[in-house]
């Protein structure tokens, strides 16, 4: 079974958790996510015995996140190790194609993945996104232009969208 190596870091967003496998980043916990949820997710996918603290393995991802938050990085290079259902992974892959500084609706994503009526399911998949910011679910908004929920909280969603110039 794969091992997940994690680190807990102070970042410009606040305290975040980052976990990765040999294949890539598998989980990022934003400040709004509890430690219990972070470790629960890791144990569910890797088992308790395969969750190991290793800050060093995740420092490159942290550096990319900090560079993004400083407005210096627009595209993440860190490899990902996605864990989810086939539908979730399809949604997350499509969300990754949304360009920096732009937004689209849940319905847009549903149409792009060939399930035009599944916009609520797209919302549910976004809520389950294990790698926020890198999989930019903050760029998904309501069809009417309204900002909808975000795992890191609406204030963080606004901060990220403003950073990218997607909103004023």
KEVEXDO-649896 format. One record per residue: residue in one letter; x, y, z of N, C-alpha, C, O, CB in turn. Coordinates in steps of 0.05 Angstrom, whole numbers, plus 32768, in hexadecimal, padded with zeros to 4 digits. Glycine has a CB too. Layout:
REM KEVEXDO-649896
AXYZXYZXYZXYZXYZ ...
//
This chain:
REM KEVEXDO-649896
X80117FE8800080008000800080128019800080278019800C7FED80008018 X8008802D7FF2801680477FF180198053800D8009804D801F8008805B7FDF X802D80648010803180738029802B809080238032809A800D804D806F8034 X801E809E8036801A80BA8033802C80C88047802B80C3805F7FFB80C18038 X803C80DA803D804E80EA804E804281068051803B8112803D806B80EB8043 X803F810F806A80328129806F8044813C807E80578134808B80188125807D X803C8155807C8049816A808C8033817F809380218183808380618178807D X8036818A80AA802581A080B3803681B980B2804C81BA80BE8018819B80D0 X802C81CE80A4803D81E6809F802E81FF80A68015820180A4804581E68082 X803D821380AF8033822E80B08036823A8094804C823980898042824080C7 X80218245808980228251806F8016826D8070800B8275808580148240805A X8017827B805A800A829680597FEB8293805A7FDE82A7805E801382A58040 X7FE1827B80567FC4827680597FBD827080767FA68273807E7FBB825F8047 X7FD1826780857FCC825C80A07FD9824180A27FE9823980907FAE825C80A8 X7FD1823180B67FDC821680B97FCF820480A47FB6820280A37FD8820C80D6 X7FDF81F680947FD581E480807FE381C880837FF981C7808D7FD981EF8063 X7FD581B4807A7FE0819980797FE48192805C7FD38197804B7FCF81858087 X7FFB818680568001817C803B800A815F803D801B8159804D8016818E802C X7FFE814E802C80078132802B800C812A800F7FFF81347FFC7FF1811F8038 X80208118800C8026810E7FF1802F80F17FF2803880E78007803C81207FE4 X802E80E57FDB803880CA7FD8805080CC7FC5805880E27FBE802280B67FCC X805B80B57FBE807180B67FAA806880C17F8F807880CB7F80807D809A7FA7 X804E80BE7F89804380C87F70803E80E67F70804080F27F5B802980B97F6A X803780F27F878032810E7F88802181167F9F801B81067FB1802581167F6E X8018812F7F9F8007813B7FB47FEC812D7FB47FE0812A7F9F8004815A7FB0 X7FE381247FCB7FC981177FCD7FB581267FDE7F9D81217FDB7FCD80FA7FD8 X7FBF81377FF07FAC814580027FB8815F800B7FD0816080137FA58133801A X7FA88174800B7FAF818D80177F97819580297F80819680217FB581A48002 X7F9E819B80427F8981A480557F8D81C280597FA181CA80647F8B81948070 X7F7981D180517F7A81EE80567F7381F480737F6A81E280827F6581FC8043 X7F78820D807C7F74821380987F58820D80A37F55820880BB7F798230809D X7F44820D80927F298207809C7F2381E980A17F0F81E280AD7F1582118088 X7F3581D880987F3181BB809B7F3E81B280B57F5481BA80BC7F3D81AB8083 X7F3081A280C47F3A819980DE7F51818480DA7F52817680C57F24818C80EF X7F62818380ED7F77816F80ED7F6B815380EC7F75814180DF7F8A81728106 X7F55814F80FA7F47813680FB7F3E812E80DF7F40811680D77F2F8137810E X7F33814080D07F2A813B80B47F42813480A27F41812280927F1A815280A9 X7F58814480A57F70813F80957F7A812380997F7F811480867F868154809C X7F7F811C80B37F8A810180B97F7580EB80B37F7D80D580AC7F93810080D5 X7F5C80F180B77F4780DD80B07F4780D680937F4580BF808B7F2B80E880B8 X7F4A80EB80827F4C80E780657F6480D5805E7F6280C2804F7F4D81028055 X7F7B80DC806A7F9480CD80657F9180B0806E7F99809D805F7FAC80DA8073 X7F8680AB80857F828090808F7F6F8080807E7F73806880797F78809080AD X7F5A808D80747F47808080637F53807580497F4C806080407F2F8093805C X7F668084803E7F72807C80257F8C806C80287F94805D80177F7880948014 X7F9A806F803F7FB4806380427FB78051805A7FCA8041805C7FC980788044 X7FA48051806D7FA6804280867FB9805180997FCC805E80907FB080258080 X7FB4804E80B27FC4805C80C77FE2805780C57FF2806980C87FBA805580E3 X7FE9803E80C08005803680BF8015804280A8802D804180A78008801880BF X8006804D809480138057807C80128075807A8016808180648007804B8063 X800C80838090800C80A08091802380A880A2802480A480BA7FF080AB809D X803780B58095805180BB80A2805780D980A0805380E5808B806780AA8094 X806080E480B68068810080B58083810280A6809680F580AC806B810B80D2 X808381148092809B81198083809881358076808F8137805F80A08103806D X809F81498085809C8165807B80AC8169806280A38177804F80A481798091 X80C4815E806180D68162804A80CA815B803080CE8169801C80EF8153804E X80BA8145802F80AE813D8016809A8151800B809581527FF380A08122801A X80908162801D807A81748015808381928013807381A3800D806481728028 X809C8197801880A681B3801880A581BF7FFC80A181D87FFA80C281B48023 X80A981B07FE780A781BA7FCC808B81C37FC5808881D87FB880B081A57FB8 X807781B47FCE805B81BC7FCA805581D57FD9804881E77FCF804881A57FD2 X805F81D67FF2805B81EF8002806782077FF4805B821C7FF4806781EB801F X807F82047FEA808C821A7FDB807C82237FC3807A823B7FBE80A982117FD2 X807182107FB5805F82177F9E804682267FA8803F823A7F9C805781FE7F8E X803A821D7FBD8022822A7FC8802982477FD0801A825A7FCA8017821B7FE0 X803F824A7FDE804882657FE7804E82777FCF8047828F7FD0806082637FF9 X805A826C7FBA8060827B7FA2804682847F958044829B7F8B8071826B7F8F X803282727F94801882797F89800B828F7F99800182A27F8E8006825F7F89 X800C828C7FB37FFF82A07FC5800D82BB7FC4800182CF7FCA7FFF82967FE2 X802682BB7FBC803582D47FB9803082E17F9D803B82F67F97805382D07FBD X802082D37F8D801A82DD7F72803082D87F5E803182E47F48801582FA7F73 X804282C57F64805982BF7F53805582A67F42806582A27F2F807282BD7F64 X804282967F48803E827C7F3B8021827A7F31800E827F7F40804582647F4D X801E82737F188003826F7F0D7FFC82527F087FE4824C7F078000827F7EF4 X800F82417F04800A82257EFE801B82147F10803482177F11800F821F7EE1 X800F82017F1E801D81EF7F30802A81D97F20801E81CF7F0C800A81E37F45 X804281D17F28805081BC7F1A805181A27F2A8058818D7F1F806D81C57F15 X804A81A37F44804C818B7F54803A81757F498023817A7F42804481917F71 X8044815C7F47803381467F3E801D81407F53802181457F6B8044812D7F38 X800781367F4A7FF1812F7F5C7FEC81117F5C7FF181037F497FD7813E7F53 X7FE281087F737FD980ED7F767FBC80EE7F7F7FB680EE7F977FEB80DC7F8A X7FA980F07F6C7F8D80F47F727F8080DA7F7D7F8580C57F737F7E80FE7F59 X7F7080DE7F917F6180C87F9D7F4380D07F9F7F3D80E37FAC7F6C80C07FB9 X7F3280C17F917F1680C77F917F0780B57F7E7F1380A27F737F1080E57F8A X7EED80BA7F7B7EDE80AA7F687EE580B27F4C7EF280C67F477EBF80AD7F6E X7EDC80A27F397EE180A87F1D7ED580C37F157EE180D37F077ED680917F0B X7EBC80C87F1F7EAF80E17F197EBE80F97F267EC3810D7F197E9280E17F23 X7EC680F67F3F7ED5810C7F4C7EEF81127F3D7EF581297F397EDB81047F69 X7EFD80FD7F357F1681027F287F12810F7F0D7F2281207F047F2580E77F24 X7EFC81087EFF7EF681157EE67EF181337EEA7EFA81447EDB7EDD81087ED8 X7EE181397F007EDC81557F067EF681647F0D7EFB817A7F037EC881577F1E X7F0681587F1E7F1F81657F277F32816A7F107F3F817F7F0E7F2D81557F3D X7F3481577EFE7F45815B7EE67F3B81727ED57F4B81827ECB7F4681417ED5 X7F2181757ED37F15818B7EC37F1981A57ED27F2081B97EC57EF781867EBE X7F1681A57EEC7F1A81BE7EFB7F3781C87EF97F3C81E07EF87F1381B97F19 X7F4A81B57EF67F6681BD7EF37F6B81CC7ED97F7F81DA7ED67F7881A57EF4 X7F5981CA7EC67F5C81D77EAC7F5381F47EAC7F5782037E997F4E81C87E96 X7F4581FD7EC27F3C82187EC37F54822B7EC67F6382287EDA7F27821C7EDB X7F58823D7EB47F70824E7EB57F7082607ECD7F5C82697ED77F72825E7E9B X7F8882667ED67F8D827A7EEB7F7E82947EE47F7F829D7ECD7FAC827F7EEF X7F71829F7EF87F6482B97EF47F4982B87EE77F3D82CC7EE17F7582CA7EE4 X7F3E829F7EE37F24829D7ED77F12828B7EE97F1C827E7EFB7F2682907EBA X7EF9828C7EE47EE6827C7EF37ED3826E7EDF7ED182767EC87ED6828D7F07 X7EC6825A7EE97EB0824D7ED97E9C82427EED7EA182417F057EBB82377EC6 X7E86823A7EE37E7082317EF47E7182127EF77E7E82047EE87E5582397EE9 X7E6282097F0C7E5F81EC7F107E5381E07EF77E5A81CA7EEF7E4D81E77F28 X7E4081EE7EEB7E3381E37ED37E4781E17EBC7E4681CE7EAC7E1B81F67ECB X7E5981F57EB97E6D81F47EA47E7E81DA7EA67E8381CC7E937E80820D7EA5 X7E8681D47EBF7E9681BC7EC47E8681A37EBD7E9081917EB07EA181BB7EE1 X7E6D81A37EC67E5B818C7EC07E5981877EA27E5A81717E987E3F81907ECC X7E55819D7E937E53819A7E767E6D81917E697E6D81807E577E4B81B57E69 X7E84819B7E737E9E81937E687EA481767E6C7EB2816A7E5C7EB481A47E74 X7E9A816B7E827EA0814E7E877E8B813C7E7C7E8C81247E817EA4814A7EA5 X7E7881477E6D7E6381377E607E4C81307E717E3D811D7E6B7E70811E7E56 X7E48813E7E887E3181397E997E2381537E9F7E24815D7EB57E3A812B7EB4 X7E15815F7E8B7E0B817A7E8E7DF8817F7EA57DF581967EAE7DFE81827E75 X7DEA816B7EAE7DD7816E7EC47DE481697EDF7DD6816B7EF47DBF815C7EC0 X7DFD81617EE07E0A81597EF97E1881707F077E2C816B7F157E1E81437EF3 X7E0E81887F047E1C819F7F117E1C819D7F2F7E2F81A67F3C7E1081B97F08 X7E0781927F3B7E08818E7F587E1D817A7F607E2B817D7F747DEC81867F63 X7E1F81657F507E3381507F567E4F815C7F527E6281547F607E3081387F43 X7E52816F7F407E6C817D7F3C7E72818C7F567E89818D7F5F7E6B81907F24 X7E5E81997F617E6181A87F7A7E6A81957F917E7C819B7FA17E4881B67F82 X7E5E817E7F927E65816A7FA67E8181607FA27E90815D7FB57E5181527FA6 X7E89815B7F897EA581537F847EB881697F8C7ECE81637F967EA8814C7F66 X7EB181827F867EC381987F8E7EC681997FAC7EDC819E7FB67EB881B27F84 X7EB181947FBB7EB381947FD97EC6817E7FE27ED281817FF77E9781917FE6 X7EC881697FD37ED981527FDA7EF681557FD07F0681447FD47ECD81387FD1 X7EFB816B7FC27F1681707FB67F2B816D7FCC7F2C817D7FDE7F17818C7FA8 X7F3D815A7FC97F5281567FDE7F6A81687FDB7F7B816A7FEC7F5B81397FDD X7F6B81767FC47F8381867FBF7F7B81A37FB67F8181AB7FA07F9581797FA8 X7F6E81B17FC97F6581CD7FC27F7D81DE7FBB7F9481D97FC37F5681D97FD9 X7F7881F37FAD7F8A82077FA27F9881FB7F8A7F9782077F747F9F82107FB7 X7FA681E57F8C7FB381D87F757F9E81CE7F617FA081D27F497FC681C17F7E X7F8981C17F6B7F7181BC7F5B7F5F81D47F627F5281D47F777F63819F7F62 X7F5D81E77F517F5282027F587F3482037F5A7F2782117F4A7F5C82167F45 X7F2881F47F6C7F0B81F47F6F7F0182107F787EE982157F777F0381DF7F83 X7F1382217F817F0B823D7F887F02824C7F6F7EF482607F727F22824C7F96 X7F0982437F587F0282507F3F7EE682497F357EDD82537F217F1682497F29 X7ED882377F447EBD822F7F3C7EAA82417F4C7EAB82437F647EB882117F43 X7E98824D7F3D7E84825F7F487E6882577F3E7E6682477F2C7E8B827D7F42 X7E5482647F4A7E39825F7F417E3582697F257E42827C7F1C7E24826B7F54 X7E22825E7F177E1C82667EFB7E1582847EFA7E1A82927EE67E0682567EEF X7E09828E7F107E0182AA7F117E1882BD7F1A7E1482D47F1E7DE982AE7F24 X7E3082B17F1D7E4782C17F247E4B82C27F427E5F82CF7F4C7E4582DC7F1A X7E3982B67F527E3C82B77F6F7E5282A47F787E5782907F6C7E2182B07F7C X7E5F82AC7F8E7E73829B7F9A7E6582877FAC7E56828F7FBE7E8882AC7FAA X7E6B826E7FA87E5E82597FB87E73824E7FCB7E8A82587FCC7E5382427FA5 X7E6B823B7FDB7E7C82307FF07E9882287FE77E9D82237FD07E6F82197FFC X7EAA82287FFA7EC682207FF67ED08213800F7ECB821D80257ED882387FEE X7EDE81FD800C7EE881EE80247EF981FF80377EF881FB804F7EF881D7801B X7F078212802C7F178224803C7F08823C80467F13824D80547F30822D802D X7EEE823E80407EDD825480477EDB826880317EED826B80207EE882618061 X7EC6827780307EC1828B801B7ED682A1801B7EDE82AB80067EA58297801D X7EDF82A980337EF482BE80347F0D82B580257F1A82C580187EFA82C58051 X7F15829C80287F2C8292801B7F2782907FFC7F3982967FED7F3582768026 X7F0F82887FF57F0882877FD87F0B82A37FCC7F1782A67FB77EEB827C7FD4 X7F0182B77FD97F0382D37FD07F2082DB7FCE7F2882E77FBB7EF382E67FE3 X7F3082D47FE37F4C82DB7FE37F5B82CF7FCA7F6A82DC7FBD7F5A82D17FFC X7F5582B57FC57F6382A87FAE7F5A82B37F937F6A82B87F827F5D828A7FAF X7F4082B97F917F3682C47F787F4082E07F737F4582E87F5D7F1782C47F78 X7F4382F07F897F4E830B7F877F6B83097F7F7F7583197F6E7F4A831B7FA1 X7F7A82F77F8C7F9682F37F867F9A82EF7F677FAC82F97F5B7FA282DB7F96 X7F8882DF7F5C7F8A82D87F407F7E82EE7F2D7F8082EC7F157F7C82BD7F3B X7F7183017F397F6483167F297F4A830E7F1D7F40831B7F0A7F77831F7F14 X7F3E82F87F277F2582EE7F1C7F0D82FE7F267EF883007F197F2182D17F23 X7F11830B7F3D7EFC831D7F487F0A83367F527F2283367F587EEB830F7F5E X7EFA834C7F557F0583657F5E7F0783677F7C7F10837C7F867EF5837C7F54 
//
